[in-house]
Amino acid sequence: MPNIIIQQLPKDPEVTRDLVRRVTDAVVDATKAPADKVHVWVQDYPADHYAVGGVLVADK
């Protein structure tokens, strides 16, 4: 069973639903695994818990 972990800044739930659907479809296409065997975890990290280049995204 494919397991996918997505780490992102918080998104609107509809955006996350669409992302999960598209990722699942891509994994099914690539691996021929049945969609009900594809597990997707979405981990949201607030902007004050994520940094790029040593600067919190919240501070940009």
C-alpha positions in Angstrom: 0.0 0.0 0.0 1.5 3.4 -1.0 1.8 5.9 1.9 2.2 9.6 1.0 3.0 12.4 3.5 2.3 16.0 2.4 3.8 18.7 4.6 2.4 22.2 3.9 1.4 25.5 5.2 -2.3 25.5 6.2 -4.6 25.6 3.2 -8.3 26.0 2.6 -10.0 22.5 3.1 -11.2 22.5 -0.5 -7.6 23.0 -1.7 -6.4 20.2 0.5 -9.2 17.9 -0.7 -8.3 18.6 -4.3 -4.6 18.0 -3.6 -5.3 14.7 -1.9 -7.5 13.6 -4.8 -4.9 14.5 -7.4 -2.1 12.9 -5.5 -4.1 9.7 -5.1 -4.9 9.7 -8.8 -1.3 10.1 -9.7 -0.2 7.3 -7.4 -2.9 5.0 -8.8 -1.7 5.8 -12.3 2.0 5.3 -11.5 1.7 2.1 -9.3 -1.6 0.6 -10.5 -2.5 0.3 -6.8 -6.2 0.5 -6.1 -7.2 4.0 -4.8 -8.6 2.5 -1.5 -5.0 1.3 -0.7 -3.4 4.7 -1.2 -3.0 6.4 2.2 -2.3 10.2 2.3 -1.4 12.1 5.4 -1.5 15.9 5.3 0.5 17.7 8.0 -0.1 21.4 8.2 2.6 23.6 9.7 1.7 27.2 10.7 3.9 29.9 9.2 5.6 30.5 12.5 6.7 26.8 12.6 8.3 26.8 9.1 11.4 28.6 7.9 13.2 29.1 4.6 16.7 30.4 4.5 16.8 30.8 8.3 13.7 33.1 8.3 10.3 32.1 9.5 7.7 32.3 6.8 5.6 34.3 9.2 8.3 37.0 9.2 8.5 37.3 5.4 
